Amino acid sequence: MGASYGEWEPVIGLEVHAQLLTRTKLFCSCETSFGDEPNRHVCPVCLGLPGALPTPNVVAFELAVMAALALECTIEGRSVFARKNYFYPDLPKGYQITQYEQPFSRHGKLRVDAGDGPHDVHILRIHMEEDAGKNVHAGSQSIVDLNRAGTPLIEIVSDPDLRSAAEAADYLRKLRDILMTVGVNDGNLEQGSFRCDANVSVRKIGDAKLGVRTELKNINSFRFVEEAIDIEIRRQIGVLESGGKLRQQTRGYASEKRETYLLRDKEGDAGYRYFPDPDLPELVLDEMFVSRMKRRVPELPEARRARYVSELGLTAYAAQVLTGHPRIAAYFDECLLLASGSAPELEPVKLANFIQAELFSEVKTSGLDATFPIKPAELVELLDYVRAGTISGKQAKEVYAAIAGTDRTPKSVIDERKLAVMSDQAELERLAKDLVEKNPKQVSSYRAGKTQMLGFFVGQMMKATGGSASPALVNDILRRLLEPPT
């Protein structure tokens, strides 16, 4: 937001809960599918019935470690699961299985670019825990859906290194990009599989002591995170400047009113009475396991963007767009691989430009999945026809529109519509001479040094030929005819 708070400095730390993409829950075999009939995926373990014992989900441990490695965390060889005790209608056991004093990873970092410039935000810890259920409110009634109870989460806790709402939003976007690229989370804020709590306080600029913090709970969009933090900062400053005192609170955000509101006074950790879960042994992650997970971590978005710019010649903006979703980046890379056999090779910049200009608006993403209007092989074939001079760039757009969302091939459309670049030099010469004769003022401007007038003549030639003329040949002919007579 680029907000200024006068003599006050915000101090912000984020706690992100990211659902791990497992088929079953963290300590039982119930499914984790979203949107099913309420209370369909429950069992004695996730309901906390007497005598039911948790069975750890190995896949969840693998995904959690991959996420921590991608965020440059140190993996602890031994960690402990604890019981966090509190009563809530959607927590049938009366406690949540989580990690407290001994998490499985610590001390990572993530670079943000918003605010006063790039800097690292340190990650204090990443720990594993199970999710609670969901309260559904309908009028004066509330019901509990326990399908989500026991779903595996990682909680990513940052140090209070963020100094603006804009930095917090940038951190969340980058964090989600990394988790999606690694394949451990689908980044779906609307369904609650990626959600954020923000710890916000203010202090006078130059003070070392932290102020009284407010926790903003479960905000489900990046825009609302940025809004809520900015509004809460201003609320706290207003209270302090009017002589009031702040209390440690948990607050929600009402986006329609653009205000935060009290949920409850915040409990300290002692209020949860953590103690090691007697039903779960220590979690042991040996070096061999960690090394195997490290090899599974793919190229991360920042490294991929840097490669696109340095090796492929893309602009920083194009690289950002093409790495905005892991499947879009994979699509682009597959096109590059298919085009590598061309002679000469298809230029990456032209491929990137066509994807952005023509395909991007029709790409549909849902979580980690994406659907594309044409296959990579069809796109490469189409652009190969342009590179070879068989069709023009304008004709390529026409062919693309005809094959998008169908089983048709570029060749079938080109043959059917008898599309071909007009390369009859004699005919193009005739058209160009006629154009030059009919536009003497533009000819004089070009010859007087306004060489940008060439674009006018090229445009008129393409219009006269329905976009089928060879651009290279048109440029050569026009330059020759427009040269002043000697």
Secondary structure in CASP SS format (residue, H / E / C, confidence):
PFRMAT SS
TARGET T0000
AUTHOR 0000-0000-0000
METHOD secondary structure of the structure
MODEL  1
M C 1.00
G C 1.00
A C 1.00
S C 1.00
Y C 1.00
G C 1.00
E C 1.00
W E 1.00
E E 1.00
P E 1.00
V E 1.00
I E 1.00
G E 1.00
L E 1.00
E E 1.00
V E 1.00
H E 1.00
A E 1.00
Q E 1.00
L C 1.00
L C 1.00
T C 1.00
R C 1.00
T E 1.00
K C 1.00
L C 1.00
F C 1.00
C C 1.00
S C 1.00
C C 1.00
E E 1.00
T C 1.00
S C 1.00
F C 1.00
G C 1.00
D C 1.00
E C 1.00
P C 1.00
N C 1.00
R C 1.00
H C 1.00
V C 1.00
C C 1.00
P H 1.00
V H 1.00
C H 1.00
L H 1.00
G C 1.00
L C 1.00
P C 1.00
G C 1.00
A C 1.00
L C 1.00
P C 1.00
T C 1.00
P C 1.00
N C 1.00
V H 1.00
V H 1.00
A H 1.00
F H 1.00
E H 1.00
L H 1.00
A H 1.00
V H 1.00
M H 1.00
A H 1.00
A H 1.00
L H 1.00
A H 1.00
L C 1.00
E C 1.00
C C 1.00
T E 1.00
I E 1.00
E C 1.00
G C 1.00
R E 1.00
S E 1.00
V C 1.00
F E 1.00
A E 1.00
R E 1.00
K E 1.00
N E 1.00
Y C 1.00
F C 1.00
Y C 1.00
P C 1.00
D C 1.00
L C 1.00
P C 1.00
K C 1.00
G C 1.00
Y E 1.00
Q E 1.00
I E 1.00
T E 1.00
Q E 1.00
Y C 1.00
E C 1.00
Q C 1.00
P C 1.00
F C 1.00
S E 1.00
R E 1.00
H E 1.00
G E 1.00
K E 1.00
L E 1.00
R E 1.00
V E 1.00
D C 1.00
A C 1.00
G C 1.00
D C 1.00
G C 1.00
P C 1.00
H E 1.00
D E 1.00
V E 1.00
H E 1.00
I E 1.00
L E 1.00
R E 1.00
I E 1.00
H E 1.00
M E 1.00
E E 1.00
E E 1.00
D C 1.00
A C 1.00
G C 1.00
K E 1.00
N E 1.00
V E 1.00
H E 1.00
A E 1.00
G C 1.00
S C 1.00
Q E 1.00
S E 1.00
I E 1.00
V E 1.00
D E 1.00
L C 1.00
N C 1.00
R C 1.00
A C 1.00
G C 1.00
T C 1.00
P E 1.00
L E 1.00
I E 1.00
E E 1.00
I E 1.00
V E 1.00
S E 1.00
D C 1.00
P C 1.00
D C 1.00
L E 1.00
R C 1.00
S C 1.00
A H 1.00
A H 1.00
E H 1.00
A H 1.00
A H 1.00
D H 1.00
Y H 1.00
L H 1.00
R H 1.00
K H 1.00
L H 1.00
R H 1.00
D H 1.00
I H 1.00
L H 1.00
M H 1.00
T H 1.00
V H 1.00
G C 1.00
V C 1.00
N C 1.00
D C 1.00
G C 1.00
N C 1.00
L C 1.00
E C 1.00
Q C 1.00
G C 1.00
S C 1.00
F E 1.00
R E 1.00
C E 1.00
D E 1.00
A E 1.00
N E 1.00
V E 1.00
S E 1.00
V E 1.00
R E 1.00
K E 1.00
I C 1.00
G C 1.00
D C 1.00
A C 1.00
K C 1.00
L C 1.00
G C 1.00
V C 1.00
R C 1.00
T E 1.00
E E 1.00
L E 1.00
K E 1.00
N E 1.00
I E 1.00
N C 1.00
S C 1.00
F H 1.00
R H 1.00
F H 1.00
V H 1.00
E H 1.00
E H 1.00
A H 1.00
I H 1.00
D H 1.00
I H 1.00
E H 1.00
I H 1.00
R H 1.00
R H 1.00
Q H 1.00
I H 1.00
G H 1.00
V H 1.00
L H 1.00
E H 1.00
S C 1.00
G C 1.00
G C 1.00
K C 1.00
L C 1.00
R C 1.00
Q C 1.00
Q E 1.00
T E 1.00
R E 1.00
G E 1.00
Y E 1.00
A E 1.00
S C 1.00
E C 1.00
K C 1.00
R C 1.00
E E 1.00
T E 1.00
Y E 1.00
L E 1.00
L E 1.00
R E 1.00
D E 1.00
K C 1.00
E C 1.00
G C 1.00
D H 1.00
A H 1.00
G H 1.00
Y H 1.00
R C 1.00
Y C 1.00
F E 1.00
P E 1.00
D C 1.00
P C 1.00
D C 1.00
L C 1.00
P C 1.00
E C 1.00
L E 1.00
V E 1.00
L C 1.00
D C 1.00
E H 1.00
M H 1.00
F H 1.00
V H 1.00
S H 1.00
R H 1.00
M H 1.00
K H 1.00
R H 1.00
R H 1.00
V C 1.00
P C 1.00
E C 1.00
L C 1.00
P H 1.00
E H 1.00
A H 1.00
R H 1.00
R H 1.00
A H 1.00
R H 1.00
Y H 1.00
V H 1.00
S H 1.00
E H 1.00
L H 1.00
G C 1.00
L C 1.00
T C 1.00
A H 1.00
Y H 1.00
A H 1.00
A H 1.00
Q H 1.00
V H 1.00
L H 1.00
T C 1.00
G C 1.00
H C 1.00
P H 1.00
R H 1.00
I H 1.00
A H 1.00
A H 1.00
Y H 1.00
F H 1.00
D H 1.00
E H 1.00
C H 1.00
L H 1.00
L H 1.00
L H 1.00
A H 1.00
S C 1.00
G C 1.00
S C 1.00
A C 1.00
P C 1.00
E C 1.00
L C 1.00
E C 1.00
P H 1.00
V H 1.00
K H 1.00
L H 1.00
A H 1.00
N H 1.00
F H 1.00
I H 1.00
Q H 1.00
A H 1.00
E H 1.00
L H 1.00
F H 1.00
S H 1.00
E H 1.00
V C 1.00
K E 1.00
T E 1.00
S E 1.00
G C 1.00
L C 1.00
D E 1.00
A E 1.00
T E 1.00
F C 1.00
P C 1.00
I C 1.00
K C 1.00
P H 1.00
A H 1.00
E H 1.00
L H 1.00
V H 1.00
E H 1.00
L H 1.00
L H 1.00
D H 1.00
Y H 1.00
V H 1.00
R H 1.00
A C 1.00
G C 1.00
T C 1.00
I C 1.00
S C 1.00
G H 1.00
K H 1.00
Q H 1.00
A H 1.00
K H 1.00
E H 1.00
V H 1.00
Y H 1.00
A H 1.00
A H 1.00
I H 1.00
A C 1.00
G C 1.00
T C 1.00
D C 1.00
R C 1.00
T C 1.00
P H 1.00
K H 1.00
S H 1.00
V H 1.00
I H 1.00
D H 1.00
E H 1.00
R H 1.00
K C 1.00
L C 1.00
A C 1.00
V C 1.00
M E 1.00
S C 1.00
D C 1.00
Q H 1.00
A H 1.00
E H 1.00
L H 1.00
E H 1.00
R H 1.00
L H 1.00
A H 1.00
K H 1.00
D H 1.00
L H 1.00
V H 1.00
E H 1.00
K H 1.00
N C 1.00
P H 1.00
K H 1.00
Q H 1.00
V H 1.00
S H 1.00
S H 1.00
Y H 1.00
R H 1.00
A C 1.00
G C 1.00
K C 1.00
T H 1.00
Q H 1.00
M H 1.00
L H 1.00
G H 1.00
F H 1.00
F H 1.00
V H 1.00
G H 1.00
Q H 1.00
M H 1.00
M H 1.00
K H 1.00
A H 1.00
T C 1.00
G C 1.00
G C 1.00
S C 1.00
A E 1.00
S C 1.00
P H 1.00
A H 1.00
L H 1.00
V H 1.00
N H 1.00
D H 1.00
I H 1.00
L H 1.00
R H 1.00
R H 1.00
L H 1.00
L H 1.00
E C 1.00
P C 1.00
P C 1.00
T C 1.00
END
